[in-house]
Amino acid sequence: MEVFNDLFHFLSQRKKFWLAPIILILLLFGTLIVIGGGSAVAPFIYTLF
């Protein structure tokens, strides 16, 4: 959780709030890849794309 805390402080100090949606989308795709890689949910994720 320290990574997220540091990232939030970086975004707030440098006024780079436009990076927040990009980071959220990358995290979402990363979790989809991890979940869809080796589970029974994979066929349902692949039908979304």
PyMOL Python script that loads the backbone (N, CA, C, O; Angstrom):
from pymol import cmd

cmd.read_pdbstr("""\
ATOM      1  N   MET A   1       0.821  -1.199   0.000  1.00  0.00           N
ATOM      2  CA  MET A   1       0.000   0.000   0.000  1.00  0.00           C
ATOM      3  C   MET A   1       0.861   1.258   0.000  1.00  0.00           C
ATOM      4  O   MET A   1       0.371   2.341  -0.320  1.00  0.00           O
ATOM      5  N   GLU A   2       2.121   1.129   0.350  1.00  0.00           N
ATOM      6  CA  GLU A   2       2.998   2.295   0.364  1.00  0.00           C
ATOM      7  C   GLU A   2       3.217   2.840  -1.051  1.00  0.00           C
ATOM      8  O   GLU A   2       3.417   4.041  -1.236  1.00  0.00           O
ATOM      9  N   VAL A   3       3.178   1.964  -2.026  1.00  0.00           N
ATOM     10  CA  VAL A   3       3.367   2.393  -3.417  1.00  0.00           C
ATOM     11  C   VAL A   3       2.224   3.319  -3.833  1.00  0.00           C
ATOM     12  O   VAL A   3       2.449   4.349  -4.468  1.00  0.00           O
ATOM     13  N   PHE A   4       1.004   2.945  -3.472  1.00  0.00           N
ATOM     14  CA  PHE A   4      -0.145   3.780  -3.823  1.00  0.00           C
ATOM     15  C   PHE A   4      -0.108   5.110  -3.091  1.00  0.00           C
ATOM     16  O   PHE A   4      -0.491   6.142  -3.643  1.00  0.00           O
ATOM     17  N   ASN A   5       0.354   5.085  -1.851  1.00  0.00           N
ATOM     18  CA  ASN A   5       0.484   6.314  -1.073  1.00  0.00           C
ATOM     19  C   ASN A   5       1.517   7.245  -1.716  1.00  0.00           C
ATOM     20  O   ASN A   5       1.277   8.444  -1.858  1.00  0.00           O
ATOM     21  N   ASP A   6       2.656   6.687  -2.099  1.00  0.00           N
ATOM     22  CA  ASP A   6       3.690   7.490  -2.752  1.00  0.00           C
ATOM     23  C   ASP A   6       3.207   8.033  -4.095  1.00  0.00           C
ATOM     24  O   ASP A   6       3.490   9.177  -4.450  1.00  0.00           O
ATOM     25  N   LEU A   7       2.486   7.212  -4.825  1.00  0.00           N
ATOM     26  CA  LEU A   7       1.959   7.651  -6.115  1.00  0.00           C
ATOM     27  C   LEU A   7       0.964   8.792  -5.943  1.00  0.00           C
ATOM     28  O   LEU A   7       0.975   9.749  -6.716  1.00  0.00           O
ATOM     29  N   PHE A   8       0.110   8.694  -4.938  1.00  0.00           N
ATOM     30  CA  PHE A   8      -0.851   9.765  -4.682  1.00  0.00           C
ATOM     31  C   PHE A   8      -0.143  11.062  -4.295  1.00  0.00           C
ATOM     32  O   PHE A   8      -0.531  12.139  -4.748  1.00  0.00           O
ATOM     33  N   HIS A   9       0.886  10.965  -3.466  1.00  0.00           N
ATOM     34  CA  HIS A   9       1.633  12.161  -3.082  1.00  0.00           C
ATOM     35  C   HIS A   9       2.362  12.770  -4.273  1.00  0.00           C
ATOM     36  O   HIS A   9       2.442  13.993  -4.393  1.00  0.00           O
ATOM     37  N   PHE A  10       2.891  11.928  -5.150  1.00  0.00           N
ATOM     38  CA  PHE A  10       3.556  12.428  -6.353  1.00  0.00           C
ATOM     39  C   PHE A  10       2.564  13.174  -7.236  1.00  0.00           C
ATOM     40  O   PHE A  10       2.863  14.262  -7.730  1.00  0.00           O
ATOM     41  N   LEU A  11       1.373  12.585  -7.438  1.00  0.00           N
ATOM     42  CA  LEU A  11       0.377  13.224  -8.287  1.00  0.00           C
ATOM     43  C   LEU A  11      -0.099  14.544  -7.689  1.00  0.00           C
ATOM     44  O   LEU A  11      -0.320  15.511  -8.418  1.00  0.00           O
ATOM     45  N   SER A  12      -0.256  14.591  -6.376  1.00  0.00           N
ATOM     46  CA  SER A  12      -0.754  15.822  -5.758  1.00  0.00           C
ATOM     47  C   SER A  12       0.309  16.912  -5.692  1.00  0.00           C
ATOM     48  O   SER A  12      -0.012  18.092  -5.838  1.00  0.00           O
ATOM     49  N   GLN A  13       1.563  16.541  -5.474  1.00  0.00           N
ATOM     50  CA  GLN A  13       2.613  17.557  -5.386  1.00  0.00           C
ATOM     51  C   GLN A  13       2.989  18.116  -6.748  1.00  0.00           C
ATOM     52  O   GLN A  13       3.249  19.312  -6.877  1.00  0.00           O
ATOM     53  N   ARG A  14       3.020  17.269  -7.760  1.00  0.00           N
ATOM     54  CA  ARG A  14       3.432  17.695  -9.098  1.00  0.00           C
ATOM     55  C   ARG A  14       2.267  18.191  -9.947  1.00  0.00           C
ATOM     56  O   ARG A  14       2.466  18.623 -11.083  1.00  0.00           O
ATOM     57  N   LYS A  15       1.044  18.130  -9.397  1.00  0.00           N
ATOM     58  CA  LYS A  15      -0.172  18.554 -10.102  1.00  0.00           C
ATOM     59  C   LYS A  15      -0.342  17.797 -11.421  1.00  0.00           C
ATOM     60  O   LYS A  15      -0.679  18.380 -12.451  1.00  0.00           O
ATOM     61  N   LYS A  16      -0.100  16.484 -11.364  1.00  0.00           N
ATOM     62  CA  LYS A  16      -0.227  15.625 -12.546  1.00  0.00           C
ATOM     63  C   LYS A  16      -1.488  14.767 -12.422  1.00  0.00           C
ATOM     64  O   LYS A  16      -1.427  13.544 -12.542  1.00  0.00           O
ATOM     65  N   PHE A  17      -2.611  15.405 -12.186  1.00  0.00           N
ATOM     66  CA  PHE A  17      -3.843  14.658 -11.984  1.00  0.00           C
ATOM     67  C   PHE A  17      -4.337  13.998 -13.262  1.00  0.00           C
ATOM     68  O   PHE A  17      -5.177  13.101 -13.198  1.00  0.00           O
ATOM     69  N   TRP A  18      -3.843  14.412 -14.414  1.00  0.00           N
ATOM     70  CA  TRP A  18      -4.250  13.796 -15.672  1.00  0.00           C
ATOM     71  C   TRP A  18      -3.679  12.392 -15.807  1.00  0.00           C
ATOM     72  O   TRP A  18      -4.130  11.625 -16.658  1.00  0.00           O
ATOM     73  N   LEU A  19      -2.684  12.036 -14.975  1.00  0.00           N
ATOM     74  CA  LEU A  19      -2.129  10.684 -15.005  1.00  0.00           C
ATOM     75  C   LEU A  19      -3.010   9.668 -14.278  1.00  0.00           C
ATOM     76  O   LEU A  19      -2.889   8.466 -14.512  1.00  0.00           O
ATOM     77  N   ALA A  20      -3.881  10.135 -13.413  1.00  0.00           N
ATOM     78  CA  ALA A  20      -4.700   9.225 -12.603  1.00  0.00           C
ATOM     79  C   ALA A  20      -5.586   8.313 -13.454  1.00  0.00           C
ATOM     80  O   ALA A  20      -5.608   7.110 -13.192  1.00  0.00           O
ATOM     81  N   PRO A  21      -6.318   8.812 -14.458  1.00  0.00           N
ATOM     82  CA  PRO A  21      -7.134   7.883 -15.267  1.00  0.00           C
ATOM     83  C   PRO A  21      -6.295   6.869 -16.031  1.00  0.00           C
ATOM     84  O   PRO A  21      -6.715   5.724 -16.198  1.00  0.00           O
ATOM     85  N   ILE A  22      -5.124   7.267 -16.494  1.00  0.00           N
ATOM     86  CA  ILE A  22      -4.252   6.346 -17.219  1.00  0.00           C
ATOM     87  C   ILE A  22      -3.799   5.222 -16.289  1.00  0.00           C
ATOM     88  O   ILE A  22      -3.800   4.053 -16.675  1.00  0.00           O
ATOM     89  N   ILE A  23      -3.416   5.574 -15.079  1.00  0.00           N
ATOM     90  CA  ILE A  23      -2.969   4.570 -14.117  1.00  0.00           C
ATOM     91  C   ILE A  23      -4.105   3.630 -13.746  1.00  0.00           C
ATOM     92  O   ILE A  23      -3.895   2.424 -13.622  1.00  0.00           O
ATOM     93  N   LEU A  24      -5.310   4.171 -13.567  1.00  0.00           N
ATOM     94  CA  LEU A  24      -6.454   3.328 -13.224  1.00  0.00           C
ATOM     95  C   LEU A  24      -6.782   2.342 -14.341  1.00  0.00           C
ATOM     96  O   LEU A  24      -7.081   1.179 -14.073  1.00  0.00           O
ATOM     97  N   ILE A  25      -6.728   2.799 -15.581  1.00  0.00           N
ATOM     98  CA  ILE A  25      -7.017   1.914 -16.708  1.00  0.00           C
ATOM     99  C   ILE A  25      -5.955   0.822 -16.809  1.00  0.00           C
ATOM    100  O   ILE A  25      -6.284  -0.336 -17.067  1.00  0.00           O
ATOM    101  N   LEU A  26      -4.693   1.174 -16.610  1.00  0.00           N
ATOM    102  CA  LEU A  26      -3.630   0.171 -16.647  1.00  0.00           C
ATOM    103  C   LEU A  26      -3.797  -0.855 -15.530  1.00  0.00           C
ATOM    104  O   LEU A  26      -3.572  -2.046 -15.747  1.00  0.00           O
ATOM    105  N   LEU A  27      -4.188  -0.410 -14.345  1.00  0.00           N
ATOM    106  CA  LEU A  27      -4.438  -1.347 -13.250  1.00  0.00           C
ATOM    107  C   LEU A  27      -5.619  -2.266 -13.548  1.00  0.00           C
ATOM    108  O   LEU A  27      -5.589  -3.451 -13.217  1.00  0.00           O
ATOM    109  N   LEU A  28      -6.657  -1.715 -14.175  1.00  0.00           N
ATOM    110  CA  LEU A  28      -7.822  -2.520 -14.530  1.00  0.00           C
ATOM    111  C   LEU A  28      -7.450  -3.595 -15.542  1.00  0.00           C
ATOM    112  O   LEU A  28      -7.831  -4.755 -15.383  1.00  0.00           O
ATOM    113  N   PHE A  29      -6.714  -3.220 -16.576  1.00  0.00           N
ATOM    114  CA  PHE A  29      -6.291  -4.208 -17.565  1.00  0.00           C
ATOM    115  C   PHE A  29      -5.345  -5.236 -16.955  1.00  0.00           C
ATOM    116  O   PHE A  29      -5.399  -6.413 -17.313  1.00  0.00           O
ATOM    117  N   GLY A  30      -4.497  -4.815 -16.059  1.00  0.00           N
ATOM    118  CA  GLY A  30      -3.591  -5.751 -15.397  1.00  0.00           C
ATOM    119  C   GLY A  30      -4.334  -6.784 -14.583  1.00  0.00           C
ATOM    120  O   GLY A  30      -4.001  -7.968 -14.626  1.00  0.00           O
ATOM    121  N   THR A  31      -5.344  -6.346 -13.835  1.00  0.00           N
ATOM    122  CA  THR A  31      -6.127  -7.304 -13.052  1.00  0.00           C
ATOM    123  C   THR A  31      -6.930  -8.230 -13.961  1.00  0.00           C
ATOM    124  O   THR A  31      -7.097  -9.407 -13.644  1.00  0.00           O
ATOM    125  N   LEU A  32      -7.430  -7.715 -15.088  1.00  0.00           N
ATOM    126  CA  LEU A  32      -8.135  -8.585 -16.024  1.00  0.00           C
ATOM    127  C   LEU A  32      -7.215  -9.659 -16.587  1.00  0.00           C
ATOM    128  O   LEU A  32      -7.629 -10.806 -16.755  1.00  0.00           O
ATOM    129  N   ILE A  33      -5.975  -9.298 -16.879  1.00  0.00           N
ATOM    130  CA  ILE A  33      -5.020 -10.269 -17.411  1.00  0.00           C
ATOM    131  C   ILE A  33      -4.685 -11.312 -16.349  1.00  0.00           C
ATOM    132  O   ILE A  33      -4.612 -12.502 -16.655  1.00  0.00           O
ATOM    133  N   VAL A  34      -4.482 -10.885 -15.120  1.00  0.00           N
ATOM    134  CA  VAL A  34      -4.143 -11.828 -14.049  1.00  0.00           C
ATOM    135  C   VAL A  34      -5.313 -12.760 -13.763  1.00  0.00           C
ATOM    136  O   VAL A  34      -5.126 -13.967 -13.608  1.00  0.00           O
ATOM    137  N   ILE A  35      -6.508 -12.207 -13.694  1.00  0.00           N
ATOM    138  CA  ILE A  35      -7.683 -13.040 -13.409  1.00  0.00           C
ATOM    139  C   ILE A  35      -8.002 -13.948 -14.591  1.00  0.00           C
ATOM    140  O   ILE A  35      -8.320 -15.123 -14.408  1.00  0.00           O
ATOM    141  N   GLY A  36      -7.917 -13.409 -15.788  1.00  0.00           N
ATOM    142  CA  GLY A  36      -8.282 -14.178 -16.969  1.00  0.00           C
ATOM    143  C   GLY A  36      -7.241 -15.175 -17.415  1.00  0.00           C
ATOM    144  O   GLY A  36      -7.534 -16.029 -18.252  1.00  0.00           O
ATOM    145  N   GLY A  37      -6.056 -15.099 -16.896  1.00  0.00           N
ATOM    146  CA  GLY A  37      -4.990 -15.984 -17.333  1.00  0.00           C
ATOM    147  C   GLY A  37      -5.159 -17.423 -16.913  1.00  0.00           C
ATOM    148  O   GLY A  37      -4.859 -18.328 -17.693  1.00  0.00           O
ATOM    149  N   GLY A  38      -5.618 -17.657 -15.737  1.00  0.00           N
ATOM    150  CA  GLY A  38      -5.665 -19.033 -15.273  1.00  0.00           C
ATOM    151  C   GLY A  38      -6.882 -19.376 -14.457  1.00  0.00           C
ATOM    152  O   GLY A  38      -6.779 -20.124 -13.485  1.00  0.00           O
ATOM    153  N   SER A  39      -8.015 -18.860 -14.815  1.00  0.00           N
ATOM    154  CA  SER A  39      -9.200 -19.162 -14.019  1.00  0.00           C
ATOM    155  C   SER A  39     -10.348 -19.589 -14.926  1.00  0.00           C
ATOM    156  O   SER A  39     -10.235 -19.561 -16.151  1.00  0.00           O
ATOM    157  N   ALA A  40     -11.430 -19.977 -14.313  1.00  0.00           N
ATOM    158  CA  ALA A  40     -12.617 -20.387 -15.066  1.00  0.00           C
ATOM    159  C   ALA A  40     -13.382 -19.194 -15.607  1.00  0.00           C
ATOM    160  O   ALA A  40     -14.322 -19.362 -16.384  1.00  0.00           O
ATOM    161  N   VAL A  41     -12.996 -17.999 -15.211  1.00  0.00           N
ATOM    162  CA  VAL A  41     -13.656 -16.782 -15.661  1.00  0.00           C
ATOM    163  C   VAL A  41     -13.129 -16.341 -17.040  1.00  0.00           C
ATOM    164  O   VAL A  41     -13.724 -15.477 -17.684  1.00  0.00           O
ATOM    165  N   ALA A  42     -12.036 -16.924 -17.476  1.00  0.00           N
ATOM    166  CA  ALA A  42     -11.365 -16.502 -18.696  1.00  0.00           C
ATOM    167  C   ALA A  42     -12.276 -16.474 -19.926  1.00  0.00           C
ATOM    168  O   ALA A  42     -12.227 -15.493 -20.668  1.00  0.00           O
ATOM    169  N   PRO A  43     -13.098 -17.486 -20.185  1.00  0.00           N
ATOM    170  CA  PRO A  43     -13.963 -17.407 -21.375  1.00  0.00           C
ATOM    171  C   PRO A  43     -14.930 -16.237 -21.354  1.00  0.00           C
ATOM    172  O   PRO A  43     -15.275 -15.690 -22.402  1.00  0.00           O
ATOM    173  N   PHE A  44     -15.359 -15.858 -20.180  1.00  0.00           N
ATOM    174  CA  PHE A  44     -16.292 -14.733 -20.084  1.00  0.00           C
ATOM    175  C   PHE A  44     -15.591 -13.400 -20.297  1.00  0.00           C
ATOM    176  O   PHE A  44     -16.183 -12.472 -20.848  1.00  0.00           O
ATOM    177  N   ILE A  45     -14.347 -13.296 -19.871  1.00  0.00           N
ATOM    178  CA  ILE A  45     -13.567 -12.071 -20.088  1.00  0.00           C
ATOM    179  C   ILE A  45     -13.241 -11.913 -21.559  1.00  0.00           C
ATOM    180  O   ILE A  45     -13.271 -10.802 -22.088  1.00  0.00           O
ATOM    181  N   TYR A  46     -12.927 -13.018 -22.227  1.00  0.00           N
ATOM    182  CA  TYR A  46     -12.554 -12.944 -23.639  1.00  0.00           C
ATOM    183  C   TYR A  46     -13.748 -12.538 -24.502  1.00  0.00           C
ATOM    184  O   TYR A  46     -13.561 -11.957 -25.571  1.00  0.00           O
ATOM    185  N   THR A  47     -14.952 -12.828 -24.065  1.00  0.00           N
ATOM    186  CA  THR A  47     -16.127 -12.428 -24.864  1.00  0.00           C
ATOM    187  C   THR A  47     -16.378 -10.923 -24.774  1.00  0.00           C
ATOM    188  O   THR A  47     -17.074 -10.366 -25.622  1.00  0.00           O
ATOM    189  N   LEU A  48     -15.819 -10.256 -23.756  1.00  0.00           N
ATOM    190  CA  LEU A  48     -15.990  -8.810 -23.659  1.00  0.00           C
ATOM    191  C   LEU A  48     -15.222  -8.086 -24.749  1.00  0.00           C
ATOM    192  O   LEU A  48     -15.626  -7.006 -25.181  1.00  0.00           O
ATOM    193  N   PHE A  49     -14.126  -8.665 -25.194  1.00  0.00           N
ATOM    194  CA  PHE A  49     -13.300  -8.027 -26.195  1.00  0.00           C
ATOM    195  C   PHE A  49     -13.467  -8.735 -27.503  1.00  0.00           C
ATOM    196  O   PHE A  49     -12.848  -8.351 -28.496  1.00  0.00           O
TER     197      PHE A  49
END
""", "prot")
cmd.dss("prot")
cmd.show_as("cartoon", "prot")
cmd.util.cbc("prot")
cmd.orient("prot")
